[in-house]
Amino acid sequence: MKKLLIIDDDRKLCGLLSEYLEPEGFTVEAVHDGKQGITTACDRDFDLIILDVMLPGDNGFEVLRQIRTKKDT
């Protein structure tokens, strides 16, 4: 199974994406703020990350920069 991380503050959207993608063979994990997204993305391996650009606090571009800095991609 492919592992997917969703970093998005819209919980309803995360739930809908999970409901659609899990039957298609994805293992989906969702986190709802940038700091948790950085920690989760750096601590585990994912095949794909879906990242919201308009996160509260650190925006998605900053989150991506930090993930790239902390983890060898």
WOTAQUI-V320822 format. One record per residue. RES is the residue in three letters. SS is DSSP state (A for helix, B for strand, O for the rest). Layout:
# WOTAQUI-V320822
RES:SS / RES:SS
This chain:
# WOTAQUI-V320822
MET:O / LYS:B / LYS:B / LEU:B / LEU:B / ILE:B / ILE:B / ASP:O / ASP:O / ASP:O / ARG:A / LYS:A / LEU:A / CYS:A / GLY:A / LEU:A / LEU:A / SER:A / GLU:A / TYR:A / LEU:A / GLU:A / PRO:O / GLU:O / GLY:O / PHE:B / THR:B / VAL:B / GLU:B / ALA:B / VAL:B / HIS:O / ASP:O / GLY:A / LYS:A / GLN:A / GLY:A / ILE:A / THR:A / THR:A / ALA:A / CYS:A / ASP:A / ARG:O / ASP:O / PHE:O / ASP:O / LEU:B / ILE:B / ILE:B / LEU:B / ASP:O / VAL:O / MET:O / LEU:O / PRO:O / GLY:O / ASP:O / ASN:O / GLY:A / PHE:A / GLU:A / VAL:A / LEU:A / ARG:A / GLN:A / ILE:A / ARG:A / THR:A / LYS:A / LYS:O / ASP:O / THR:O
